[in-house]
Amino acid sequence: MSPSSSFAADLLGWYDGNGVEMPWRGAGNPYHTWLSEIMLQQTQVETVTAYFKRFLDAYPDVSTLAAAPLDDVLKLWEGLGYYSRARNLHRTAQQIISKFGGKFPHDVDSLQELPGIGRYTAGAISSIAFGARTPVVDGNAIRVLTRVEDIADDVARPATQARLWALAEAYLPQKRAGEYNQALMDLGRLICKPRKPLCETCPVRSHCKAYAHGTQLERPVKAARRATPHYDVTAGIIWNTGGELLIAQRPLDGLLGGLWEFPGGKQESGETLEECLRRELREELDIDVEVGELFTRVRHGFTHFKITLHAFTCHYRGERDSPKALGVHTWAWVTPDALDKYSFGKADRLVITELNKRPTLLL
């Protein structure tokens, strides 16, 4: 038995007795596999489990998801973050209906033509749902493979990535590829952890060169991160004389695309927060407002930057139908009790939480 075959056999033997039961495993359903893999990008298993069940209750198959309004999908996704995943999920469901007659393609190349499905996700769907012998390389697999082979190169480099994909394929068994891939991911999540790997209980310890060399805590090698930039952002809690709030839907593409927000934007150099808010409202909605007091301040982190959101109480004296969708997808006047019907990002949702605590202060 070759070293790679022995590694796979030891890993699968461990998985048979220790694999974690998850609601999307075992059925061989490509819709379940795809949905779970999209949700698991950048999100912990424990968080995904509840969302996965909610999605299946609302959209039990790809046809019901394809037919759903995007606003409903975004609302159901609310709280998971990385909302481009939800938009791509919706678009992919529609393309599976229109291009593939409602059937998921089996091969990696066809799967990668669908929105939001890259090489890893295509390999996961192809191997787990259809039994194809296709490798996967995610964060867990990278950690396992760099330790097993004691790779000292930066994992972000294209050459290292190519090597990892080649290793993933070399270690892949001829049979049970889907279970092997899931075992590899479970091993990285449960045993081969980033900071405190459980080497003494690892089923493939005998294959691990980093363990033999004592370098497991130094793998994988990643370049030092740059300092995370911070931006000050304004938002207007804009009331009209009828007691309604003005909310805007962000453009469908881009950061938080399709979500609703209290309109505003990023502060530019040399302007006050109030000046920033007035400028943004003119650019996005062609309106002028009376900017009042700071209502609340919210801090929030995204993948590559952080913000402080400064939300101001504002009063609108113009005509109810005069805002224009210049820099937004659309806008709406809503009563405070209707806000929960709309999908908001986390920062705006925190503003709504504060608003619900003291609504009378704004009227």
BALOBA-1460 file (C-alpha; in Angstrom, 3 decimals):
// residues 363
<rec num="1" residu="m" x="0.000" y="0.000" z="0.000"/>
<rec num="2" residu="s" x="1.396" y="3.402" z="-1.002"/>
<rec num="3" residu="p" x="1.854" y="6.139" z="1.640"/>
<rec num="4" residu="s" x="-1.070" y="8.084" z="0.191"/>
<rec num="5" residu="s" x="-3.300" y="4.997" z="0.223"/>
<rec num="6" residu="s" x="-2.296" y="4.243" z="3.802"/>
<rec num="7" residu="f" x="-3.075" y="7.843" z="4.801"/>
<rec num="8" residu="a" x="-6.531" y="7.655" z="3.201"/>
<rec num="9" residu="a" x="-7.252" y="4.289" z="4.809"/>
<rec num="10" residu="d" x="-6.297" y="5.562" z="8.278"/>
<rec num="11" residu="l" x="-8.323" y="8.735" z="7.806"/>
<rec num="12" residu="l" x="-11.420" y="6.893" z="6.585"/>
<rec num="13" residu="g" x="-11.107" y="4.366" z="9.391"/>
<rec num="14" residu="w" x="-11.193" y="7.225" z="11.883"/>
<rec num="15" residu="y" x="-14.080" y="8.909" z="10.061"/>
<rec num="16" residu="d" x="-16.198" y="5.750" z="10.122"/>
<rec num="17" residu="g" x="-16.209" y="5.864" z="13.887"/>
<rec num="18" residu="n" x="-15.905" y="9.585" z="14.523"/>
<rec num="19" residu="g" x="-17.535" y="11.424" z="11.629"/>
<rec num="20" residu="v" x="-19.840" y="14.189" z="12.807"/>
<rec num="21" residu="e" x="-23.523" y="13.855" z="11.953"/>
<rec num="22" residu="m" x="-24.803" y="16.925" z="10.161"/>
<rec num="23" residu="p" x="-28.248" y="17.551" z="8.646"/>
<rec num="24" residu="w" x="-26.827" y="17.834" z="5.119"/>
<rec num="25" residu="r" x="-24.786" y="14.643" z="5.208"/>
<rec num="26" residu="g" x="-25.696" y="11.155" z="4.105"/>
<rec num="27" residu="a" x="-28.603" y="11.846" z="1.773"/>
<rec num="28" residu="g" x="-26.546" y="12.246" z="-1.416"/>
<rec num="29" residu="n" x="-28.700" y="15.255" z="-2.257"/>
<rec num="30" residu="p" x="-26.786" y="17.799" z="-4.389"/>
<rec num="31" residu="y" x="-29.147" y="20.609" z="-3.323"/>
<rec num="32" residu="h" x="-28.356" y="19.924" z="0.345"/>
<rec num="33" residu="t" x="-24.631" y="19.649" z="-0.350"/>
<rec num="34" residu="w" x="-24.538" y="22.866" z="-2.366"/>
<rec num="35" residu="l" x="-26.632" y="24.833" z="0.130"/>
<rec num="36" residu="s" x="-24.528" y="23.711" z="3.080"/>
<rec num="37" residu="e" x="-21.217" y="24.345" z="1.340"/>
<rec num="38" residu="i" x="-22.217" y="27.899" z="0.418"/>
<rec num="39" residu="m" x="-23.357" y="28.573" z="3.979"/>
<rec num="40" residu="l" x="-20.189" y="27.061" z="5.455"/>
<rec num="41" residu="q" x="-17.971" y="29.532" z="3.603"/>
<rec num="42" residu="q" x="-16.651" y="31.865" z="6.337"/>
<rec num="43" residu="t" x="-19.223" y="30.537" z="8.844"/>
<rec num="44" residu="q" x="-18.996" y="27.995" z="11.668"/>
<rec num="45" residu="v" x="-20.856" y="24.667" z="11.481"/>
<rec num="46" residu="e" x="-22.811" y="25.424" z="14.662"/>
<rec num="47" residu="t" x="-24.197" y="28.631" z="13.162"/>
<rec num="48" residu="v" x="-24.969" y="27.098" z="9.780"/>
<rec num="49" residu="t" x="-27.031" y="24.212" z="11.174"/>
<rec num="50" residu="a" x="-29.955" y="26.416" z="12.232"/>
<rec num="51" residu="y" x="-29.909" y="28.449" z="9.013"/>
<rec num="52" residu="f" x="-29.749" y="25.296" z="6.896"/>
<rec num="53" residu="k" x="-32.882" y="23.914" z="8.525"/>
<rec num="54" residu="r" x="-34.692" y="27.241" z="8.118"/>
<rec num="55" residu="f" x="-33.798" y="27.374" z="4.428"/>
<rec num="56" residu="l" x="-35.031" y="23.850" z="3.805"/>
<rec num="57" residu="d" x="-38.307" y="24.657" z="5.542"/>
<rec num="58" residu="a" x="-38.784" y="27.690" z="3.285"/>
<rec num="59" residu="y" x="-37.184" y="26.309" z="0.104"/>
<rec num="60" residu="p" x="-37.130" y="22.483" z="0.166"/>
<rec num="61" residu="d" x="-35.638" y="22.194" z="-3.326"/>
<rec num="62" residu="v" x="-33.881" y="24.218" z="-5.979"/>
<rec num="63" residu="s" x="-37.102" y="25.086" z="-7.831"/>
<rec num="64" residu="t" x="-38.718" y="26.735" z="-4.799"/>
<rec num="65" residu="l" x="-35.525" y="28.712" z="-4.147"/>
<rec num="66" residu="a" x="-35.340" y="29.820" z="-7.771"/>
<rec num="67" residu="a" x="-38.949" y="31.038" z="-7.674"/>
<rec num="68" residu="a" x="-38.527" y="33.002" z="-4.431"/>
<rec num="69" residu="p" x="-38.161" y="36.803" z="-4.448"/>
<rec num="70" residu="l" x="-34.570" y="37.879" z="-3.754"/>
<rec num="71" residu="d" x="-35.751" y="40.074" z="-0.869"/>
<rec num="72" residu="d" x="-37.191" y="37.002" z="0.852"/>
<rec num="73" residu="v" x="-33.965" y="35.052" z="0.387"/>
<rec num="74" residu="l" x="-31.905" y="37.926" z="1.792"/>
<rec num="75" residu="k" x="-34.234" y="38.247" z="4.755"/>
<rec num="76" residu="l" x="-33.886" y="34.538" z="5.541"/>
<rec num="77" residu="w" x="-30.105" y="34.879" z="5.196"/>
<rec num="78" residu="e" x="-29.996" y="37.868" z="7.563"/>
<rec num="79" residu="g" x="-27.339" y="37.384" z="10.232"/>
<rec num="80" residu="l" x="-25.143" y="34.960" z="8.248"/>
<rec num="81" residu="g" x="-23.136" y="37.770" z="6.668"/>
<rec num="82" residu="y" x="-21.249" y="37.760" z="3.353"/>
<rec num="83" residu="y" x="-24.503" y="38.475" z="1.532"/>
<rec num="84" residu="s" x="-23.049" y="37.954" z="-1.924"/>
<rec num="85" residu="r" x="-23.404" y="34.248" z="-1.070"/>
<rec num="86" residu="a" x="-27.177" y="34.637" z="-0.798"/>
<rec num="87" residu="r" x="-27.415" y="36.572" z="-4.051"/>
<rec num="88" residu="n" x="-25.302" y="33.975" z="-5.853"/>
<rec num="89" residu="l" x="-27.363" y="31.192" z="-4.266"/>
<rec num="90" residu="h" x="-30.505" y="32.701" z="-5.764"/>
<rec num="91" residu="r" x="-28.921" y="33.270" z="-9.183"/>
<rec num="92" residu="t" x="-27.492" y="29.757" z="-9.278"/>
<rec num="93" residu="a" x="-30.862" y="28.216" z="-8.427"/>
<rec num="94" residu="q" x="-32.418" y="30.120" z="-11.328"/>
<rec num="95" residu="q" x="-29.662" y="29.005" z="-13.715"/>
<rec num="96" residu="i" x="-29.991" y="25.375" z="-12.663"/>
<rec num="97" residu="i" x="-33.664" y="25.616" z="-13.617"/>
<rec num="98" residu="s" x="-33.135" y="27.530" z="-16.864"/>
<rec num="99" residu="k" x="-29.928" y="25.883" z="-18.135"/>
<rec num="100" residu="f" x="-29.962" y="22.403" z="-16.619"/>
<rec num="101" residu="g" x="-33.652" y="21.598" z="-16.338"/>
<rec num="102" residu="g" x="-33.564" y="21.638" z="-12.550"/>
<rec num="103" residu="k" x="-30.768" y="19.040" z="-12.305"/>
<rec num="104" residu="f" x="-27.368" y="19.824" z="-10.832"/>
<rec num="105" residu="p" x="-24.489" y="19.154" z="-13.231"/>
<rec num="106" residu="h" x="-22.146" y="16.403" z="-12.029"/>
<rec num="107" residu="d" x="-18.806" y="17.596" z="-13.370"/>
<rec num="108" residu="v" x="-16.532" y="20.199" z="-11.807"/>
<rec num="109" residu="d" x="-16.191" y="22.353" z="-14.940"/>
<rec num="110" residu="s" x="-19.957" y="22.800" z="-15.381"/>
<rec num="111" residu="l" x="-20.448" y="23.475" z="-11.677"/>
<rec num="112" residu="q" x="-17.807" y="26.207" z="-11.734"/>
<rec num="113" residu="e" x="-19.746" y="28.051" z="-14.415"/>
<rec num="114" residu="l" x="-22.487" y="28.728" z="-11.864"/>
<rec num="115" residu="p" x="-22.407" y="31.912" z="-9.718"/>
<rec num="116" residu="g" x="-20.593" y="31.566" z="-6.423"/>
<rec num="117" residu="i" x="-19.210" y="28.088" z="-7.113"/>
<rec num="118" residu="g" x="-15.434" y="27.950" z="-7.216"/>
<rec num="119" residu="r" x="-13.032" y="25.063" z="-7.479"/>
<rec num="120" residu="y" x="-13.451" y="23.946" z="-3.869"/>
<rec num="121" residu="t" x="-17.259" y="24.054" z="-3.845"/>
<rec num="122" residu="a" x="-17.453" y="22.316" z="-7.215"/>
<rec num="123" residu="g" x="-15.201" y="19.546" z="-5.930"/>
<rec num="124" residu="a" x="-17.275" y="19.160" z="-2.772"/>
<rec num="125" residu="i" x="-20.566" y="18.884" z="-4.671"/>
<rec num="126" residu="s" x="-19.143" y="16.560" z="-7.309"/>
<rec num="127" residu="s" x="-17.522" y="14.190" z="-4.796"/>
<rec num="128" residu="i" x="-20.034" y="14.269" z="-1.940"/>
<rec num="129" residu="a" x="-23.274" y="14.326" z="-3.921"/>
<rec num="130" residu="f" x="-22.217" y="12.324" z="-6.989"/>
<rec num="131" residu="g" x="-19.277" y="10.221" z="-5.815"/>
<rec num="132" residu="a" x="-16.827" y="11.647" z="-8.341"/>
<rec num="133" residu="r" x="-13.133" y="11.432" z="-7.554"/>
<rec num="134" residu="t" x="-12.499" y="15.156" z="-7.205"/>
<rec num="135" residu="p" x="-10.275" y="16.797" z="-4.561"/>
<rec num="136" residu="v" x="-11.144" y="19.670" z="-2.237"/>
<rec num="137" residu="v" x="-8.843" y="22.270" z="-0.707"/>
<rec num="138" residu="d" x="-10.393" y="24.469" z="1.956"/>
<rec num="139" residu="g" x="-8.890" y="26.015" z="5.086"/>
<rec num="140" residu="n" x="-9.092" y="22.738" z="6.990"/>
<rec num="141" residu="a" x="-7.529" y="20.739" z="4.169"/>
<rec num="142" residu="i" x="-4.737" y="23.304" z="3.807"/>
<rec num="143" residu="r" x="-3.897" y="22.989" z="7.485"/>
<rec num="144" residu="v" x="-3.839" y="19.182" z="7.372"/>
<rec num="145" residu="l" x="-1.832" y="18.937" z="4.144"/>
<rec num="146" residu="t" x="0.766" y="21.554" z="5.081"/>
<rec num="147" residu="r" x="1.377" y="19.693" z="8.340"/>
<rec num="148" residu="v" x="1.398" y="16.230" z="6.811"/>
<rec num="149" residu="e" x="3.958" y="17.360" z="4.218"/>
<rec num="150" residu="d" x="5.597" y="19.998" z="6.498"/>
<rec num="151" residu="i" x="5.265" y="22.688" z="3.843"/>
<rec num="152" residu="a" x="7.212" y="25.825" z="4.810"/>
<rec num="153" residu="d" x="6.016" y="28.011" z="1.909"/>
<rec num="154" residu="d" x="3.415" y="30.763" z="2.173"/>
<rec num="155" residu="v" x="0.062" y="29.100" z="1.419"/>
<rec num="156" residu="a" x="-1.204" y="32.210" z="-0.357"/>
<rec num="157" residu="r" x="1.393" y="31.899" z="-3.127"/>
<rec num="158" residu="p" x="0.048" y="30.485" z="-6.410"/>
<rec num="159" residu="a" x="2.819" y="27.884" z="-6.541"/>
<rec num="160" residu="t" x="1.939" y="26.651" z="-3.057"/>
<rec num="161" residu="q" x="-1.742" y="26.556" z="-3.921"/>
<rec num="162" residu="a" x="-0.976" y="24.464" z="-7.005"/>
<rec num="163" residu="r" x="1.106" y="22.098" z="-4.887"/>
<rec num="164" residu="l" x="-1.699" y="21.724" z="-2.332"/>
<rec num="165" residu="w" x="-4.254" y="20.886" z="-5.014"/>
<rec num="166" residu="a" x="-1.868" y="18.322" z="-6.492"/>
<rec num="167" residu="l" x="-1.353" y="16.783" z="-3.042"/>
<rec num="168" residu="a" x="-5.097" y="16.728" z="-2.385"/>
<rec num="169" residu="e" x="-5.597" y="14.752" z="-5.581"/>
<rec num="170" residu="a" x="-2.663" y="12.446" z="-4.892"/>
<rec num="171" residu="y" x="-3.994" y="11.511" z="-1.453"/>
<rec num="172" residu="l" x="-7.549" y="11.029" z="-2.738"/>
<rec num="173" residu="p" x="-8.579" y="7.321" z="-2.686"/>
<rec num="174" residu="q" x="-10.041" y="5.643" z="-5.739"/>
<rec num="175" residu="k" x="-13.281" y="4.982" z="-3.860"/>
<rec num="176" residu="r" x="-15.274" y="6.887" z="-1.217"/>
<rec num="177" residu="a" x="-13.892" y="10.230" z="-2.396"/>
<rec num="178" residu="g" x="-16.818" y="12.170" z="-0.941"/>
<rec num="179" residu="e" x="-16.473" y="10.580" z="2.480"/>
<rec num="180" residu="y" x="-12.704" y="11.069" z="2.365"/>
<rec num="181" residu="n" x="-13.140" y="14.780" z="1.620"/>
<rec num="182" residu="q" x="-15.560" y="15.144" z="4.504"/>
<rec num="183" residu="a" x="-13.150" y="13.218" z="6.737"/>
<rec num="184" residu="l" x="-10.328" y="15.584" z="5.767"/>
<rec num="185" residu="m" x="-12.456" y="18.586" z="6.704"/>
<rec num="186" residu="d" x="-13.595" y="16.999" z="9.977"/>
<rec num="187" residu="l" x="-9.994" y="16.179" z="10.870"/>
<rec num="188" residu="g" x="-8.975" y="19.800" z="10.362"/>
<rec num="189" residu="r" x="-11.900" y="21.098" z="12.377"/>
<rec num="190" residu="l" x="-11.802" y="18.615" z="15.275"/>
<rec num="191" residu="i" x="-8.214" y="17.370" z="15.589"/>
<rec num="192" residu="c" x="-5.764" y="19.314" z="13.434"/>
<rec num="193" residu="k" x="-6.811" y="22.646" z="14.944"/>
<rec num="194" residu="p" x="-5.023" y="25.924" z="14.162"/>
<rec num="195" residu="r" x="-3.496" y="26.728" z="17.560"/>
<rec num="196" residu="k" x="-3.889" y="23.610" z="19.683"/>
<rec num="197" residu="p" x="-3.793" y="20.542" z="17.441"/>
<rec num="198" residu="l" x="-4.652" y="17.309" z="19.231"/>
<rec num="199" residu="c" x="-1.680" y="15.440" z="17.830"/>
<rec num="200" residu="e" x="-1.717" y="12.691" z="20.427"/>
<rec num="201" residu="t" x="-5.154" y="11.540" z="19.289"/>
<rec num="202" residu="c" x="-4.677" y="12.188" z="15.562"/>
<rec num="203" residu="p" x="-5.420" y="9.099" z="13.414"/>
<rec num="204" residu="v" x="-2.846" y="10.123" z="10.775"/>
<rec num="205" residu="r" x="-0.082" y="11.228" z="13.161"/>
<rec num="206" residu="s" x="2.270" y="8.575" z="11.804"/>
<rec num="207" residu="h" x="2.051" y="10.210" z="8.376"/>
<rec num="208" residu="c" x="2.650" y="13.760" z="9.624"/>
<rec num="209" residu="k" x="6.095" y="15.155" z="8.830"/>
<rec num="210" residu="a" x="5.429" y="18.356" z="10.802"/>
<rec num="211" residu="y" x="4.658" y="16.295" z="13.913"/>
<rec num="212" residu="a" x="7.853" y="14.326" z="13.383"/>
<rec num="213" residu="h" x="9.865" y="17.552" z="13.013"/>
<rec num="214" residu="g" x="8.045" y="19.405" z="15.805"/>
<rec num="215" residu="t" x="6.876" y="22.156" z="13.423"/>
<rec num="216" residu="q" x="3.118" y="21.585" z="13.503"/>
<rec num="217" residu="l" x="2.452" y="24.909" z="15.260"/>
<rec num="218" residu="e" x="4.380" y="26.691" z="12.501"/>
<rec num="219" residu="r" x="2.181" y="25.290" z="9.725"/>
<rec num="220" residu="p" x="0.542" y="26.546" z="7.638"/>
<rec num="221" residu="v" x="2.787" y="29.502" z="6.844"/>
<rec num="222" residu="k" x="0.889" y="32.718" z="6.168"/>
<rec num="223" residu="a" x="2.216" y="36.178" z="5.393"/>
<rec num="224" residu="a" x="1.668" y="38.796" z="8.098"/>
<rec num="225" residu="r" x="-1.616" y="40.609" z="7.728"/>
<rec num="226" residu="r" x="-1.709" y="44.285" z="6.971"/>
<rec num="227" residu="a" x="-3.339" y="46.638" z="9.438"/>
<rec num="228" residu="t" x="-7.126" y="46.649" z="9.021"/>
<rec num="229" residu="p" x="-8.351" y="50.046" z="7.776"/>
<rec num="230" residu="h" x="-11.116" y="51.872" z="9.626"/>
<rec num="231" residu="y" x="-13.769" y="54.197" z="8.204"/>
<rec num="232" residu="d" x="-16.309" y="56.519" z="9.757"/>
<rec num="233" residu="v" x="-19.714" y="56.126" z="8.144"/>
<rec num="234" residu="t" x="-22.896" y="58.130" z="8.622"/>
<rec num="235" residu="a" x="-26.540" y="57.097" z="8.479"/>
<rec num="236" residu="g" x="-29.728" y="59.137" z="8.655"/>
<rec num="237" residu="i" x="-32.716" y="58.004" z="10.694"/>
<rec num="238" residu="i" x="-34.975" y="60.214" z="8.611"/>
<rec num="239" residu="w" x="-38.517" y="60.911" z="9.801"/>
<rec num="240" residu="n" x="-41.247" y="62.545" z="7.769"/>
<rec num="241" residu="t" x="-44.184" y="64.426" z="9.238"/>
<rec num="242" residu="g" x="-46.329" y="61.285" z="9.035"/>
<rec num="243" residu="g" x="-44.127" y="59.340" z="11.430"/>
<rec num="244" residu="e" x="-42.498" y="57.196" z="8.748"/>
<rec num="245" residu="l" x="-38.815" y="56.359" z="8.286"/>
<rec num="246" residu="l" x="-36.916" y="56.543" z="5.008"/>
<rec num="247" residu="i" x="-34.910" y="53.432" z="4.165"/>
<rec num="248" residu="a" x="-32.955" y="52.642" z="1.011"/>
<rec num="249" residu="q" x="-32.025" y="49.399" z="-0.714"/>
<rec num="250" residu="r" x="-28.359" y="49.139" z="-1.644"/>
<rec num="251" residu="p" x="-27.416" y="48.428" z="-5.281"/>
<rec num="252" residu="l" x="-27.830" y="44.714" z="-5.991"/>
<rec num="253" residu="d" x="-24.135" y="44.222" z="-6.741"/>
<rec num="254" residu="g" x="-21.318" y="45.045" z="-4.361"/>
<rec num="255" residu="l" x="-20.964" y="45.076" z="-0.593"/>
<rec num="256" residu="l" x="-24.237" y="44.139" z="1.160"/>
<rec num="257" residu="g" x="-25.940" y="44.277" z="-2.230"/>
<rec num="258" residu="g" x="-29.730" y="44.154" z="-2.054"/>
<rec num="259" residu="l" x="-29.904" y="44.811" z="1.681"/>
<rec num="260" residu="w" x="-31.785" y="47.743" z="3.129"/>
<rec num="261" residu="e" x="-30.156" y="50.469" z="5.185"/>
<rec num="262" residu="f" x="-30.602" y="53.845" z="6.791"/>
<rec num="263" residu="p" x="-29.163" y="55.985" z="3.961"/>
<rec num="264" residu="g" x="-25.763" y="57.620" z="4.312"/>
<rec num="265" residu="g" x="-22.171" y="56.827" z="3.522"/>
<rec num="266" residu="k" x="-18.455" y="57.108" z="4.221"/>
<rec num="267" residu="q" x="-16.967" y="60.306" z="5.596"/>
<rec num="268" residu="e" x="-14.452" y="62.018" z="3.341"/>
<rec num="269" residu="s" x="-11.355" y="63.856" z="4.471"/>
<rec num="270" residu="g" x="-12.018" y="67.367" z="5.787"/>
<rec num="271" residu="e" x="-15.780" y="67.107" z="6.266"/>
<rec num="272" residu="t" x="-17.770" y="66.808" z="9.464"/>
<rec num="273" residu="l" x="-20.074" y="63.867" z="10.011"/>
<rec num="274" residu="e" x="-23.106" y="66.107" z="9.477"/>
<rec num="275" residu="e" x="-21.651" y="67.432" z="6.212"/>
<rec num="276" residu="c" x="-20.941" y="63.876" z="5.130"/>
<rec num="277" residu="l" x="-24.514" y="62.798" z="5.779"/>
<rec num="278" residu="r" x="-26.016" y="65.749" z="3.874"/>
<rec num="279" residu="r" x="-23.700" y="65.109" z="0.897"/>
<rec num="280" residu="e" x="-24.466" y="61.385" z="0.786"/>
<rec num="281" residu="l" x="-28.217" y="61.987" z="0.937"/>
<rec num="282" residu="r" x="-28.007" y="64.416" z="-1.962"/>
<rec num="283" residu="e" x="-25.870" y="61.997" z="-4.012"/>
<rec num="284" residu="e" x="-27.933" y="58.887" z="-3.275"/>
<rec num="285" residu="l" x="-31.500" y="60.239" z="-3.014"/>
<rec num="286" residu="d" x="-31.400" y="63.888" z="-4.135"/>
<rec num="287" residu="i" x="-32.845" y="65.098" z="-0.818"/>
<rec num="288" residu="d" x="-31.937" y="67.654" z="1.841"/>
<rec num="289" residu="v" x="-32.733" y="67.002" z="5.465"/>
<rec num="290" residu="e" x="-32.480" y="68.715" z="8.814"/>
<rec num="291" residu="v" x="-29.738" y="66.781" z="10.626"/>
<rec num="292" residu="g" x="-30.423" y="66.558" z="14.330"/>
<rec num="293" residu="e" x="-28.608" y="64.890" z="17.207"/>
<rec num="294" residu="l" x="-26.416" y="61.803" z="17.106"/>
<rec num="295" residu="f" x="-28.769" y="58.950" z="17.993"/>
<rec num="296" residu="t" x="-26.329" y="56.059" z="18.356"/>
<rec num="297" residu="r" x="-22.873" y="54.921" z="17.348"/>
<rec num="298" residu="v" x="-22.227" y="51.349" z="16.161"/>
<rec num="299" residu="r" x="-18.924" y="49.596" z="15.513"/>
<rec num="300" residu="h" x="-18.769" y="46.726" z="13.062"/>
<rec num="301" residu="g" x="-16.076" y="44.715" z="11.290"/>
<rec num="302" residu="f" x="-16.111" y="43.405" z="7.738"/>
<rec num="303" residu="t" x="-13.594" y="41.024" z="6.174"/>
<rec num="304" residu="h" x="-11.059" y="43.643" z="5.129"/>
<rec num="305" residu="f" x="-12.031" y="46.780" z="7.054"/>
<rec num="306" residu="k" x="-13.861" y="48.121" z="10.092"/>
<rec num="307" residu="i" x="-16.407" y="50.906" z="10.437"/>
<rec num="308" residu="t" x="-17.942" y="53.129" z="13.044"/>
<rec num="309" residu="l" x="-21.493" y="53.944" z="11.987"/>
<rec num="310" residu="h" x="-22.785" y="57.279" z="13.290"/>
<rec num="311" residu="a" x="-26.587" y="57.361" z="13.070"/>
<rec num="312" residu="f" x="-28.237" y="60.775" z="13.283"/>
<rec num="313" residu="t" x="-31.854" y="61.684" z="13.878"/>
<rec num="314" residu="c" x="-33.041" y="63.639" z="10.827"/>
<rec num="315" residu="h" x="-36.250" y="65.397" z="9.836"/>
<rec num="316" residu="y" x="-37.515" y="65.519" z="6.266"/>
<rec num="317" residu="r" x="-39.702" y="68.404" z="5.209"/>
<rec num="318" residu="g" x="-40.033" y="67.665" z="1.495"/>
<rec num="319" residu="e" x="-42.679" y="65.866" z="-0.495"/>
<rec num="320" residu="r" x="-43.147" y="62.199" z="0.374"/>
<rec num="321" residu="d" x="-42.512" y="61.034" z="-3.206"/>
<rec num="322" residu="s" x="-39.594" y="63.360" z="-4.013"/>
<rec num="323" residu="p" x="-36.565" y="61.098" z="-3.206"/>
<rec num="324" residu="k" x="-34.869" y="59.722" z="-6.317"/>
<rec num="325" residu="a" x="-32.967" y="56.443" z="-6.586"/>
<rec num="326" residu="l" x="-29.672" y="57.914" z="-7.797"/>
<rec num="327" residu="g" x="-27.136" y="55.834" z="-5.863"/>
<rec num="328" residu="v" x="-29.482" y="53.202" z="-4.447"/>
<rec num="329" residu="h" x="-31.592" y="50.454" z="-5.975"/>
<rec num="330" residu="t" x="-34.828" y="51.809" z="-4.528"/>
<rec num="331" residu="w" x="-36.218" y="53.475" z="-1.411"/>
<rec num="332" residu="a" x="-39.297" y="53.306" z="0.811"/>
<rec num="333" residu="w" x="-41.080" y="55.096" z="3.618"/>
<rec num="334" residu="v" x="-41.969" y="52.634" z="6.367"/>
<rec num="335" residu="t" x="-43.366" y="52.739" z="9.874"/>
<rec num="336" residu="p" x="-40.980" y="51.624" z="12.638"/>
<rec num="337" residu="d" x="-42.957" y="48.437" z="13.277"/>
<rec num="338" residu="a" x="-42.464" y="47.392" z="9.626"/>
<rec num="339" residu="l" x="-38.663" y="47.437" z="9.740"/>
<rec num="340" residu="d" x="-38.468" y="43.754" z="10.671"/>
<rec num="341" residu="k" x="-39.986" y="42.845" z="7.317"/>
<rec num="342" residu="y" x="-36.877" y="44.109" z="5.518"/>
<rec num="343" residu="s" x="-33.389" y="42.578" z="5.364"/>
<rec num="344" residu="f" x="-30.696" y="44.774" z="6.942"/>
<rec num="345" residu="g" x="-26.996" y="44.278" z="7.578"/>
<rec num="346" residu="k" x="-25.742" y="43.824" z="11.115"/>
<rec num="347" residu="a" x="-24.757" y="47.448" z="11.738"/>
<rec num="348" residu="d" x="-28.164" y="48.787" z="10.687"/>
<rec num="349" residu="r" x="-29.883" y="46.007" z="12.605"/>
<rec num="350" residu="l" x="-28.060" y="47.211" z="15.747"/>
<rec num="351" residu="v" x="-29.424" y="50.697" z="15.083"/>
<rec num="352" residu="i" x="-32.916" y="49.213" z="14.818"/>
<rec num="353" residu="t" x="-32.391" y="47.407" z="18.130"/>
<rec num="354" residu="e" x="-31.553" y="50.720" z="19.768"/>
<rec num="355" residu="l" x="-34.495" y="52.357" z="18.028"/>
<rec num="356" residu="n" x="-36.846" y="49.752" z="19.453"/>
<rec num="357" residu="k" x="-35.584" y="50.545" z="22.939"/>
<rec num="358" residu="r" x="-36.456" y="54.224" z="22.753"/>
<rec num="359" residu="p" x="-38.671" y="55.064" z="19.781"/>
<rec num="360" residu="t" x="-40.416" y="58.001" z="21.430"/>
<rec num="361" residu="l" x="-37.149" y="59.916" z="21.668"/>
<rec num="362" residu="l" x="-37.132" y="60.297" z="17.905"/>
<rec num="363" residu="l" x="-40.627" y="61.589" z="17.307"/>
